[in-house]
Amino acid sequence: MGGGSAGWMAAAALSRTPDRQIELIESSDIGVIGVGEATLPTIRFFNNTLGVNEIEFVRKTQATFKLGIEFREWAGPGTSFFHGFSDFGPPIQSVSAHQLWLKTRRPDELLSYQDFSITTAAARAGRFAGPAEDKRSVLGSYSYGYHFDAGLYAAFLRGQAESRGVRRRDARIVDVRLRGEDGFISGVVLDGGEVVEGDLFIDCSGFAGLLIERALGAGFEDWSDWLPCDRAFAVGCESGGSTMPATRATARSAGWQWRIPLQHRIGNGHVFCSRFLSDDEAAATLLANLDGKPIGEPRLLKFTAGRRRKSWIRNCVALGLASGFVEPLESTSIHLIELGLGRLLELFPAQGFEPRLADEYNRQMGQRFESIRDFLILHYCIARGDDGPFWRERRESPIPDTLRAQIELFAATGQVSIRDSGSFGEPSWVSIYFGNRLWPRRYDPLADLIDDTQLRRVLDQRRHIVASAAQALPDHMAFIAAHCRADAA
């Protein structure tokens, strides 16, 4: 139930398995939220499982490439740091690269660790090419995601799904019928009176959660005390030509602003907390900080950070916004759809609805949501930029015990605790820690087993290789023009 990215991703993925009859119900009268136009590198693996041709996909969705996220003003006025989709070099004698840098770091050095990240160097230079096949090469050790038009992506996947037999109904659902004996969904009633029956129902109805919440009462776990931003204005603007292959997140007085470059426009949004900023002020801030002429009027989206207490109940599984939303800071919305679909395919109830399947699905998805939640809270609670009331509250407010333990461990030792191996890894956490000037009190003592002269030589060599490799890559927009330029919008 529901189209958009979640609905058509589900339909396209499930339609690859034979002997299933799949129907997707969506109403043309209901708009699609479409906040997330930036992705993590995992989207590539999802597309590959669908047999999607990358060049066709980039052209059809007006996409550009994404090597990471640039954070502006989070650590203070005029500051900038990157969360790139690469590491900072291989470990030496089992000591992580960031620990080695800490050992050699001078007191006045702030962000030179970024010199070891190929994605950061390439993004800042406005350059891009796909990774080399040799994974030992610095040009083979990174990944990338995309910026794309979410509406065009849904349309692209619709074509894939319908070519494999998925049937689309343009209708609203006005009622949900439950079986009296066990409370399972037996069918949904359309606005024309027709009843659509089924075995498995996938709720992609957005924030409303019409099946998982209204019909089945999943319950909602509210995280707004930790992630209080509850509104966003979104608007496109005309593109200015050359485009950095990275998303930009700029800190504002009561939240932050995104910039997502596509081939035909730039997507912009201002995420903010309504307790600290009015709608009019938020819209004015967004419009005053665009790269080009706005396309249409800013659109207001309201949300509450959190998740359903259960995403799988009886014969209903919620995906996308119907299962929860933590805000778009690290482009995790589409990523969570991918994760949900992956777990559903692994635990698919082919032989009946064994309750333990739903229990395991809910356990895994709960762990994923909470890990992403803590990573996003980290951005706010250690930010050192703005000293206004919103940011002071973020720094002073309680945080989850799980995150507090991770921060304290890093501050004391430089060790990164990863509680969910399926979520953000060590280089991601290091990027946010270091970018916000959270320097550990000591480094890994195993680094002292490495000769200082040898260590500095290895690090200098890595820095030189990264800089040279980045400059050797083609210009980002020139690469797109040569290989995958979209038709006129």
BARO-814865 format. One record per residue (C-alpha): residue number from 1; x, y, z. Coordinates in steps of 0.25 Angstrom, whole numbers. Example, Ala and Ser with C-alpha at 12.3 -4.5 7.8 and 13.67 -1.06 7.14 Angstrom:
2
+-----+-------+-------+-------+
: pos :     u :     v :     w :
+-----+-------+-------+-------+
:   1 :    49 :   -18 :    31 :
:   2 :    55 :    -4 :    29 :
+-----+-------+-------+-------+
***
This chain:
489
+-----+-------+-------+-------+
: pos :     u :     v :     w :
+-----+-------+-------+-------+
:   1 :     0 :     0 :     0 :
:   2 :     6 :    13 :    -5 :
:   3 :    16 :    17 :   -16 :
:   4 :    27 :    26 :   -15 :
:   5 :    41 :    21 :   -13 :
:   6 :    37 :    11 :    -2 :
:   7 :    26 :     5 :   -10 :
:   8 :    32 :     3 :   -23 :
:   9 :    46 :    -2 :   -17 :
:  10 :    37 :   -13 :   -10 :
:  11 :    30 :   -16 :   -23 :
:  12 :    42 :   -17 :   -31 :
:  13 :    50 :   -25 :   -21 :
:  14 :    38 :   -35 :   -18 :
:  15 :    35 :   -36 :   -33 :
:  16 :    48 :   -43 :   -36 :
:  17 :    43 :   -56 :   -29 :
:  18 :    34 :   -64 :   -37 :
:  19 :    20 :   -69 :   -33 :
:  20 :    16 :   -57 :   -26 :
:  21 :     4 :   -48 :   -30 :
:  22 :     7 :   -34 :   -26 :
:  23 :    -2 :   -22 :   -26 :
:  24 :     2 :    -7 :   -22 :
:  25 :    -9 :     2 :   -18 :
:  26 :    -6 :    17 :   -19 :
:  27 :   -14 :    29 :   -21 :
:  28 :   -10 :    40 :   -31 :
:  29 :   -17 :    50 :   -22 :
:  30 :    -7 :    48 :   -11 :
:  31 :     6 :    54 :   -12 :
:  32 :    19 :    47 :    -9 :
:  33 :    28 :    53 :     2 :
:  34 :    41 :    51 :    -6 :
:  35 :    50 :    58 :     5 :
:  36 :    62 :    48 :     2 :
:  37 :    69 :    50 :   -11 :
:  38 :    83 :    47 :    -6 :
:  39 :    87 :    32 :    -3 :
:  40 :    98 :    24 :     4 :
:  41 :   106 :    15 :    -5 :
:  42 :    97 :     3 :    -1 :
:  43 :    87 :     7 :   -12 :
:  44 :    97 :     2 :   -22 :
:  45 :    96 :   -12 :   -17 :
:  46 :    81 :   -11 :   -16 :
:  47 :    80 :    -6 :   -31 :
:  48 :    90 :   -18 :   -35 :
:  49 :    80 :   -28 :   -29 :
:  50 :    69 :   -23 :   -38 :
:  51 :    78 :   -24 :   -50 :
:  52 :    78 :    -9 :   -52 :
:  53 :    88 :    -3 :   -62 :
:  54 :    95 :     8 :   -55 :
:  55 :    96 :    18 :   -67 :
:  56 :    81 :    16 :   -70 :
:  57 :    78 :    19 :   -56 :
:  58 :    86 :    31 :   -55 :
:  59 :    81 :    37 :   -68 :
:  60 :    66 :    34 :   -64 :
:  61 :    67 :    40 :   -50 :
:  62 :    75 :    52 :   -54 :
:  63 :    86 :    47 :   -44 :
:  64 :    99 :    52 :   -40 :
:  65 :   110 :    44 :   -31 :
:  66 :   112 :    45 :   -16 :
:  67 :   125 :    43 :   -10 :
:  68 :   121 :    48 :     4 :
:  69 :   115 :    59 :    12 :
:  70 :   121 :    73 :    15 :
:  71 :   118 :    79 :    28 :
:  72 :   119 :    94 :    29 :
:  73 :   118 :   103 :    41 :
:  74 :   116 :    91 :    51 :
:  75 :   129 :    93 :    58 :
:  76 :   129 :   108 :    57 :
:  77 :   128 :   120 :    47 :
:  78 :   135 :   117 :    35 :
:  79 :   138 :   103 :    38 :
:  80 :   136 :    91 :    28 :
:  81 :   139 :    76 :    30 :
:  82 :   135 :    63 :    22 :
:  83 :   129 :    50 :    24 :
:  84 :   134 :    43 :    12 :
:  85 :   131 :    29 :     7 :
:  86 :   145 :    24 :     9 :
:  87 :   155 :    21 :    21 :
:  88 :   167 :    28 :    24 :
:  89 :   177 :    17 :    20 :
:  90 :   180 :     3 :    24 :
:  91 :   184 :     0 :    38 :
:  92 :   198 :    -3 :    41 :
:  93 :   202 :   -14 :    51 :
:  94 :   187 :   -15 :    54 :
:  95 :   187 :     0 :    58 :
:  96 :   175 :     8 :    52 :
:  97 :   180 :    19 :    43 :
:  98 :   173 :    30 :    51 :
:  99 :   181 :    25 :    63 :
: 100 :   194 :    27 :    55 :
: 101 :   190 :    41 :    51 :
: 102 :   187 :    44 :    66 :
: 103 :   201 :    40 :    70 :
: 104 :   208 :    49 :    60 :
: 105 :   198 :    60 :    61 :
: 106 :   204 :    74 :    65 :
: 107 :   195 :    82 :    75 :
: 108 :   192 :    92 :    64 :
: 109 :   187 :    82 :    54 :
: 110 :   172 :    81 :    53 :
: 111 :   167 :    74 :    40 :
: 112 :   180 :    69 :    33 :
: 113 :   174 :    55 :    36 :
: 114 :   165 :    58 :    24 :
: 115 :   177 :    58 :    15 :
: 116 :   177 :    43 :    16 :
: 117 :   163 :    41 :    11 :
: 118 :   162 :    40 :    -5 :
: 119 :   147 :    43 :    -5 :
: 120 :   149 :    56 :     3 :
: 121 :   161 :    60 :    -6 :
: 122 :   153 :    56 :   -19 :
: 123 :   140 :    63 :   -15 :
: 124 :   147 :    76 :   -11 :
: 125 :   154 :    76 :   -24 :
: 126 :   140 :    74 :   -31 :
: 127 :   145 :    61 :   -37 :
: 128 :   139 :    47 :   -39 :
: 129 :   141 :    33 :   -45 :
: 130 :   137 :    19 :   -41 :
: 131 :   146 :    12 :   -32 :
: 132 :   158 :     4 :   -39 :
: 133 :   157 :   -11 :   -39 :
: 134 :   170 :   -13 :   -31 :
: 135 :   165 :   -12 :   -17 :
: 136 :   179 :   -10 :   -12 :
: 137 :   180 :     4 :   -20 :
: 138 :   175 :    16 :   -13 :
: 139 :   166 :    18 :   -25 :
: 140 :   160 :     4 :   -22 :
: 141 :   157 :     7 :    -7 :
: 142 :   145 :    16 :    -7 :
: 143 :   130 :    15 :   -10 :
: 144 :   120 :    25 :   -15 :
: 145 :   105 :    27 :   -14 :
: 146 :    96 :    36 :   -23 :
: 147 :    88 :    49 :   -23 :
: 148 :    75 :    47 :   -30 :
: 149 :    61 :    51 :   -32 :
: 150 :    52 :    42 :   -23 :
: 151 :    40 :    44 :   -32 :
: 152 :    48 :    40 :   -44 :
: 153 :    54 :    28 :   -37 :
: 154 :    40 :    23 :   -33 :
: 155 :    36 :    24 :   -47 :
: 156 :    48 :    17 :   -52 :
: 157 :    45 :     5 :   -42 :
: 158 :    31 :     5 :   -46 :
: 159 :    35 :     2 :   -60 :
: 160 :    44 :    -9 :   -55 :
: 161 :    33 :   -15 :   -46 :
: 162 :    21 :   -14 :   -56 :
: 163 :    30 :   -21 :   -67 :
: 164 :    30 :   -33 :   -57 :
: 165 :    16 :   -33 :   -55 :
: 166 :    13 :   -24 :   -43 :
: 167 :    -1 :   -18 :   -45 :
: 168 :    -4 :    -4 :   -40 :
: 169 :   -17 :     1 :   -35 :
: 170 :   -20 :    16 :   -35 :
: 171 :   -29 :    17 :   -23 :
: 172 :   -30 :    21 :    -8 :
: 173 :   -31 :    11 :     3 :
: 174 :   -43 :    15 :    12 :
: 175 :   -44 :     3 :    21 :
: 176 :   -36 :    -9 :    26 :
: 177 :   -43 :   -22 :    28 :
: 178 :   -37 :   -31 :    39 :
: 179 :   -40 :   -46 :    41 :
: 180 :   -48 :   -49 :    54 :
: 181 :   -41 :   -61 :    58 :
: 182 :   -26 :   -56 :    58 :
: 183 :   -26 :   -41 :    55 :
: 184 :   -19 :   -43 :    42 :
: 185 :   -22 :   -33 :    30 :
: 186 :   -31 :   -40 :    20 :
: 187 :   -33 :   -29 :    11 :
: 188 :   -34 :   -14 :     8 :
: 189 :   -46 :    -6 :     3 :
: 190 :   -43 :     4 :    -8 :
: 191 :   -51 :    17 :   -10 :
: 192 :   -59 :    11 :   -21 :
: 193 :   -64 :     0 :   -12 :
: 194 :   -55 :   -12 :   -17 :
: 195 :   -48 :   -21 :    -7 :
: 196 :   -34 :   -25 :   -10 :
: 197 :   -30 :   -38 :    -2 :
: 198 :   -16 :   -43 :     0 :
: 199 :    -7 :   -52 :     8 :
: 200 :     4 :   -41 :    12 :
: 201 :     2 :   -26 :    13 :
: 202 :    13 :   -16 :    12 :
: 203 :    10 :    -3 :    18 :
: 204 :    17 :     8 :    10 :
: 205 :     7 :    19 :    13 :
: 206 :    17 :    29 :    19 :
: 207 :    15 :    36 :    33 :
: 208 :     0 :    32 :    34 :
: 209 :     4 :    17 :    35 :
: 210 :   -10 :    13 :    31 :
: 211 :    -8 :    -2 :    33 :
: 212 :     3 :    -3 :    43 :
: 213 :    -2 :     7 :    52 :
: 214 :   -17 :    11 :    50 :
: 215 :   -22 :    -3 :    47 :
: 216 :   -12 :   -12 :    56 :
: 217 :    -7 :    -2 :    66 :
: 218 :     8 :    -4 :    66 :
: 219 :    11 :     8 :    75 :
: 220 :    21 :    19 :    73 :
: 221 :    34 :    21 :    80 :
: 222 :    36 :    36 :    81 :
: 223 :    51 :    41 :    80 :
: 224 :    48 :    56 :    79 :
: 225 :    55 :    58 :    92 :
: 226 :    68 :    54 :    86 :
: 227 :    65 :    59 :    72 :
: 228 :    55 :    71 :    73 :
: 229 :    55 :    76 :    59 :
: 230 :    41 :    74 :    55 :
: 231 :    39 :    82 :    42 :
: 232 :    46 :    84 :    28 :
: 233 :    44 :    93 :    17 :
: 234 :    48 :    87 :     3 :
: 235 :    50 :    95 :   -10 :
: 236 :    58 :    93 :   -23 :
: 237 :    66 :   104 :   -29 :
: 238 :    73 :   105 :   -43 :
: 239 :    87 :    99 :   -44 :
: 240 :    99 :   108 :   -45 :
: 241 :   107 :    98 :   -54 :
: 242 :   119 :    91 :   -48 :
: 243 :   115 :    82 :   -36 :
: 244 :   123 :    76 :   -25 :
: 245 :   120 :    61 :   -23 :
: 246 :   116 :    62 :    -9 :
: 247 :   103 :    66 :    -1 :
: 248 :   105 :    79 :     7 :
: 249 :    99 :    81 :    21 :
: 250 :   101 :    95 :    27 :
: 251 :    97 :    97 :    42 :
: 252 :    87 :   108 :    44 :
: 253 :    82 :   115 :    57 :
: 254 :    71 :   104 :    60 :
: 255 :    75 :    93 :    51 :
: 256 :    82 :    91 :    38 :
: 257 :    81 :    93 :    23 :
: 258 :    83 :    82 :    12 :
: 259 :    88 :    84 :    -2 :
: 260 :    87 :    73 :   -12 :
: 261 :    92 :    75 :   -26 :
: 262 :    85 :    68 :   -38 :
: 263 :    88 :    69 :   -53 :
: 264 :    75 :    78 :   -55 :
: 265 :    74 :    85 :   -42 :
: 266 :    79 :    86 :   -27 :
: 267 :    70 :    81 :   -16 :
: 268 :    70 :    89 :    -4 :
: 269 :    63 :    88 :    10 :
: 270 :    64 :    94 :    24 :
: 271 :    62 :    85 :    35 :
: 272 :    58 :    92 :    48 :
: 273 :    52 :    91 :    62 :
: 274 :    39 :    99 :    62 :
: 275 :    41 :   102 :    77 :
: 276 :    52 :   111 :    73 :
: 277 :    49 :   116 :    60 :
: 278 :    36 :   120 :    53 :
: 279 :    31 :   115 :    39 :
: 280 :    33 :   129 :    33 :
: 281 :    47 :   130 :    38 :
: 282 :    51 :   116 :    34 :
: 283 :    46 :   118 :    20 :
: 284 :    53 :   132 :    19 :
: 285 :    66 :   126 :    23 :
: 286 :    65 :   115 :    13 :
: 287 :    62 :   125 :     1 :
: 288 :    73 :   134 :     5 :
: 289 :    83 :   123 :     4 :
: 290 :    80 :   117 :   -10 :
: 291 :    91 :   116 :   -21 :
: 292 :    80 :   120 :   -31 :
: 293 :    66 :   124 :   -34 :
: 294 :    56 :   116 :   -26 :
: 295 :    47 :   106 :   -34 :
: 296 :    33 :   108 :   -28 :
: 297 :    30 :   111 :   -14 :
: 298 :    36 :   104 :    -2 :
: 299 :    28 :    92 :     3 :
: 300 :    26 :    90 :    18 :
: 301 :    28 :    76 :    24 :
: 302 :    24 :    72 :    38 :
: 303 :    30 :    60 :    45 :
: 304 :    33 :    54 :    58 :
: 305 :    46 :    46 :    60 :
: 306 :    44 :    32 :    64 :
: 307 :    40 :    18 :    60 :
: 308 :    28 :     8 :    61 :
: 309 :    30 :    -1 :    73 :
: 310 :    28 :   -12 :    63 :
: 311 :    30 :   -12 :    48 :
: 312 :    24 :   -26 :    46 :
: 313 :    11 :   -30 :    52 :
: 314 :     3 :   -42 :    47 :
: 315 :     3 :   -41 :    32 :
: 316 :     7 :   -27 :    31 :
: 317 :    21 :   -21 :    29 :
: 318 :    24 :    -6 :    29 :
: 319 :    34 :     0 :    21 :
: 320 :    39 :    15 :    19 :
: 321 :    33 :    26 :    26 :
: 322 :    22 :    16 :    31 :
: 323 :    32 :     9 :    40 :
: 324 :    39 :    22 :    45 :
: 325 :    47 :    34 :    42 :
: 326 :    60 :    39 :    49 :
: 327 :    62 :    52 :    40 :
: 328 :    70 :    53 :    27 :
: 329 :    84 :    57 :    33 :
: 330 :    92 :    45 :    28 :
: 331 :    83 :    41 :    16 :
: 332 :    77 :    29 :    23 :
: 333 :    63 :    28 :    19 :
: 334 :    65 :    20 :     6 :
: 335 :    76 :    12 :    13 :
: 336 :    66 :     8 :    24 :
: 337 :    56 :     3 :    13 :
: 338 :    67 :    -5 :     7 :
: 339 :    70 :   -11 :    20 :
: 340 :    56 :   -14 :    23 :
: 341 :    54 :   -21 :     9 :
: 342 :    67 :   -29 :    11 :
: 343 :    62 :   -34 :    25 :
: 344 :    48 :   -37 :    19 :
: 345 :    54 :   -45 :     7 :
: 346 :    63 :   -53 :    17 :
: 347 :    51 :   -56 :    27 :
: 348 :    40 :   -57 :    16 :
: 349 :    28 :   -65 :    22 :
: 350 :    28 :   -74 :    10 :
: 351 :    22 :   -86 :    19 :
: 352 :    13 :   -78 :    27 :
: 353 :    14 :   -66 :    37 :
: 354 :    22 :   -72 :    48 :
: 355 :    23 :   -62 :    59 :
: 356 :    38 :   -64 :    62 :
: 357 :    40 :   -58 :    48 :
: 358 :    33 :   -45 :    52 :
: 359 :    41 :   -45 :    65 :
: 360 :    54 :   -46 :    58 :
: 361 :    51 :   -36 :    48 :
: 362 :    46 :   -26 :    58 :
: 363 :    59 :   -29 :    67 :
: 364 :    68 :   -26 :    55 :
: 365 :    61 :   -14 :    50 :
: 366 :    60 :    -8 :    64 :
: 367 :    75 :   -10 :    65 :
: 368 :    77 :    -3 :    52 :
: 369 :    68 :     9 :    55 :
: 370 :    75 :    11 :    69 :
: 371 :    89 :    11 :    63 :
: 372 :    85 :    21 :    53 :
: 373 :    78 :    29 :    63 :
: 374 :    90 :    30 :    72 :
: 375 :    99 :    33 :    60 :
: 376 :    90 :    45 :    57 :
: 377 :    90 :    50 :    71 :
: 378 :   105 :    50 :    72 :
: 379 :   105 :    61 :    61 :
: 380 :    97 :    70 :    70 :
: 381 :   102 :    67 :    84 :
: 382 :   117 :    70 :    80 :
: 383 :   115 :    81 :    70 :
: 384 :   123 :    93 :    75 :
: 385 :   118 :   104 :    65 :
: 386 :   106 :   112 :    69 :
: 387 :   104 :   117 :    83 :
: 388 :    89 :   120 :    82 :
: 389 :    78 :   113 :    90 :
: 390 :    76 :   102 :    81 :
: 391 :    90 :    97 :    80 :
: 392 :    93 :   100 :    95 :
: 393 :    81 :    91 :    98 :
: 394 :    86 :    80 :    89 :
: 395 :    99 :    80 :    96 :
: 396 :    93 :    80 :   110 :
: 397 :    82 :    70 :   108 :
: 398 :    83 :    56 :   112 :
: 399 :    86 :    46 :   102 :
: 400 :    84 :    30 :   101 :
: 401 :    93 :    22 :   110 :
: 402 :    98 :    14 :    98 :
: 403 :   103 :    27 :    91 :
: 404 :   109 :    33 :   104 :
: 405 :   117 :    20 :   106 :
: 406 :   122 :    21 :    92 :
: 407 :   126 :    36 :    93 :
: 408 :   133 :    34 :   106 :
: 409 :   141 :    22 :   101 :
: 410 :   146 :    30 :    89 :
: 411 :   149 :    43 :    97 :
: 412 :   158 :    34 :   107 :
: 413 :   165 :    25 :    97 :
: 414 :   162 :    28 :    83 :
: 415 :   155 :    15 :    81 :
: 416 :   142 :    14 :    73 :
: 417 :   131 :     5 :    78 :
: 418 :   122 :     0 :    67 :
: 419 :   110 :    -6 :    73 :
: 420 :   103 :   -10 :    59 :
: 421 :   112 :   -15 :    49 :
: 422 :   102 :   -13 :    38 :
: 423 :   101 :     2 :    40 :
: 424 :   112 :    13 :    40 :
: 425 :   126 :     8 :    42 :
: 426 :   139 :    13 :    49 :
: 427 :   143 :    24 :    38 :
: 428 :   129 :    30 :    39 :
: 429 :   129 :    32 :    54 :
: 430 :   144 :    37 :    53 :
: 431 :   139 :    47 :    43 :
: 432 :   129 :    53 :    52 :
: 433 :   137 :    52 :    65 :
: 434 :   149 :    59 :    58 :
: 435 :   141 :    69 :    50 :
: 436 :   135 :    74 :    63 :
: 437 :   149 :    75 :    69 :
: 438 :   147 :    64 :    79 :
: 439 :   161 :    59 :    81 :
: 440 :   164 :    47 :    90 :
: 441 :   172 :    49 :   103 :
: 442 :   182 :    38 :    97 :
: 443 :   184 :    29 :    85 :
: 444 :   186 :    14 :    84 :
: 445 :   198 :    10 :    92 :
: 446 :   201 :     0 :    81 :
: 447 :   205 :    11 :    72 :
: 448 :   217 :    13 :    80 :
: 449 :   223 :     0 :    75 :
: 450 :   224 :     7 :    61 :
: 451 :   237 :    15 :    59 :
: 452 :   233 :    30 :    58 :
: 453 :   242 :    32 :    46 :
: 454 :   236 :    20 :    38 :
: 455 :   222 :    24 :    42 :
: 456 :   223 :    39 :    37 :
: 457 :   229 :    34 :    24 :
: 458 :   217 :    24 :    22 :
: 459 :   207 :    35 :    25 :
: 460 :   214 :    45 :    17 :
: 461 :   214 :    35 :     5 :
: 462 :   199 :    33 :     7 :
: 463 :   196 :    48 :     7 :
: 464 :   204 :    50 :    -6 :
: 465 :   197 :    38 :   -13 :
: 466 :   183 :    42 :    -9 :
: 467 :   185 :    56 :   -14 :
: 468 :   191 :    52 :   -27 :
: 469 :   180 :    41 :   -29 :
: 470 :   169 :    51 :   -27 :
: 471 :   175 :    61 :   -37 :
: 472 :   176 :    50 :   -47 :
: 473 :   161 :    48 :   -47 :
: 474 :   152 :    54 :   -57 :
: 475 :   144 :    66 :   -54 :
: 476 :   130 :    61 :   -48 :
: 477 :   121 :    68 :   -58 :
: 478 :   130 :    65 :   -69 :
: 479 :   130 :    50 :   -65 :
: 480 :   114 :    51 :   -65 :
: 481 :   114 :    58 :   -79 :
: 482 :   123 :    47 :   -85 :
: 483 :   116 :    35 :   -79 :
: 484 :   102 :    37 :   -74 :
: 485 :    96 :    51 :   -76 :
: 486 :    81 :    52 :   -75 :
: 487 :    72 :    57 :   -86 :
: 488 :    66 :    71 :   -84 :
: 489 :    58 :    71 :   -71 :
+-----+-------+-------+-------+
***
